[in-house]
Amino acid sequence: MSKKINWKKIHPLSAIVLISLLGWGIWSFLQPASYGVCLQGFNYTDRSIAKYSVNGEWGGGLPPKPSDSKFGGGGGFACGPSVAGPEVKIKWI
């Protein structure tokens, strides 16, 4: 047996909250996910990298790999950039 909803007994504030939550849910579903990240680059070449960027967000400069090291020359952290989507575009000079 199904119950019928008596719309006259629903408080107007409840209806406003329900509609707002529904609207927020639809809006958040349609927005692309964007994440704040911290970038830290490593340079495994014997030449300096003047600057690099990930999806247009600046990541700083990177020194060359030290000759006596197996690992690359690392730069500092650049925190605050945001990336969206599953792929990133990296550029360097």
C-alpha contacts under 8 A as a table, 3 or more apart, distances in Angstrom:
res1	aa1	res2	aa2	distance
6	N	9	K	5.75
6	N	10	I	7.26
7	W	10	I	5.46
10	I	14	S	6.98
10	I	15	A	7.21
11	H	14	S	5.35
11	H	15	A	6.68
12	P	15	A	5.12
12	P	16	I	6.32
13	L	16	I	5.04
13	L	17	V	6.18
14	S	17	V	5.14
14	S	18	L	6.09
15	A	18	L	5.09
15	A	19	I	6.09
16	I	19	I	5.19
16	I	20	S	6.03
17	V	20	S	5.05
17	V	21	L	6.12
18	L	21	L	5.22
18	L	22	L	6.18
19	I	22	L	5.08
19	I	23	G	6.12
20	S	23	G	5.07
20	S	24	W	6.09
21	L	24	W	5.05
21	L	25	G	6.06
22	L	25	G	5.12
22	L	26	I	6.28
23	G	26	I	5.23
23	G	27	W	6.09
24	W	27	W	5.03
24	W	28	S	6.01
25	G	28	S	5.26
25	G	29	F	6.11
26	I	29	F	5.16
26	I	30	L	6.31
27	W	30	L	5.29
27	W	31	Q	6.32
28	S	31	Q	5.26
29	F	32	P	7.85
32	P	84	A	6.58
32	P	85	G	6.99
33	A	84	A	5.50
33	A	85	G	6.39
34	S	82	S	6.17
34	S	83	V	5.43
34	S	84	A	4.15
34	S	85	G	7.03
35	Y	82	S	5.13
35	Y	83	V	5.38
35	Y	84	A	6.23
36	G	79	C	7.89
36	G	80	G	5.89
36	G	81	P	5.67
36	G	82	S	4.17
36	G	83	V	6.57
37	V	79	C	6.10
37	V	80	G	6.04
37	V	81	P	5.66
37	V	82	S	5.72
37	V	83	V	7.21
38	C	77	F	6.19
38	C	78	A	5.45
38	C	79	C	4.00
38	C	80	G	6.29
38	C	81	P	6.83
39	L	59	G	6.08
39	L	77	F	5.51
39	L	78	A	5.07
39	L	79	C	6.23
39	L	81	P	7.91
40	Q	59	G	7.00
40	Q	74	G	7.24
40	Q	75	G	6.04
40	Q	76	G	5.96
40	Q	77	F	4.85
40	Q	78	A	6.58
41	G	59	G	7.26
41	G	62	L	6.89
41	G	74	G	5.85
41	G	75	G	5.64
41	G	76	G	7.66
42	F	62	L	6.75
42	F	72	G	5.28
42	F	73	G	5.42
42	F	74	G	4.35
42	F	75	G	6.46
43	N	48	S	7.61
43	N	49	I	7.32
43	N	62	L	6.10
43	N	63	P	6.73
43	N	64	P	5.87
43	N	65	K	5.99
43	N	72	G	4.75
43	N	73	G	4.97
43	N	74	G	6.29
44	Y	64	P	6.85
44	Y	65	K	5.28
44	Y	71	F	6.82
44	Y	72	G	4.23
44	Y	73	G	6.57
45	T	48	S	7.61
45	T	64	P	5.86
45	T	65	K	5.77
45	T	72	G	7.33
46	D	64	P	4.96
46	D	65	K	5.57
46	D	66	P	7.71
46	D	67	S	7.94
47	R	63	P	7.35
47	R	64	P	4.91
47	R	65	K	7.64
48	S	61	G	7.72
48	S	62	L	5.89
48	S	63	P	4.75
48	S	64	P	4.62
49	I	52	Y	7.27
49	I	61	G	5.67
49	I	62	L	5.00
49	I	63	P	6.44
49	I	64	P	7.31
49	I	92	W	6.80
49	I	93	I	5.77
50	A	60	G	7.46
50	A	61	G	4.73
50	A	62	L	6.50
50	A	92	W	7.50
50	A	93	I	5.51
51	K	58	W	7.42
51	K	59	G	6.70
51	K	60	G	4.99
51	K	61	G	4.28
51	K	62	L	6.96
51	K	92	W	5.71
51	K	93	I	5.57
52	Y	58	W	6.15
52	Y	59	G	5.34
52	Y	60	G	6.03
52	Y	61	G	6.63
52	Y	90	I	7.15
52	Y	91	K	5.53
52	Y	92	W	4.09
52	Y	93	I	6.42
53	S	56	G	5.33
53	S	57	E	5.07
53	S	58	W	4.43
53	S	59	G	5.20
53	S	60	G	7.73
53	S	90	I	5.67
53	S	91	K	5.35
53	S	92	W	6.44
54	V	57	E	5.20
54	V	58	W	6.76
54	V	59	G	7.19
54	V	88	V	6.38
54	V	89	K	5.61
54	V	90	I	4.61
54	V	91	K	6.69
55	N	83	V	6.81
55	N	88	V	5.78
55	N	89	K	4.99
55	N	90	I	6.36
56	G	89	K	7.83
56	G	90	I	7.94
57	E	81	P	5.82
57	E	82	S	7.69
58	W	78	A	7.62
58	W	81	P	7.91
59	G	77	F	7.61
59	G	78	A	5.61
60	G	75	G	7.12
60	G	76	G	7.56
60	G	78	A	7.22
61	G	75	G	6.49
62	L	73	G	6.49
62	L	74	G	6.06
62	L	75	G	5.08
63	P	73	G	5.28
63	P	74	G	6.74
63	P	75	G	7.09
64	P	72	G	7.07
64	P	73	G	5.27
65	K	69	S	7.11
65	K	71	F	6.81
65	K	72	G	4.49
65	K	73	G	4.35
66	P	69	S	5.41
66	P	71	F	7.85
66	P	72	G	7.08
66	P	73	G	6.46
69	S	72	G	7.42
78	A	81	P	7.56
83	V	88	V	7.45
84	A	87	E	7.89
85	G	88	V	7.63
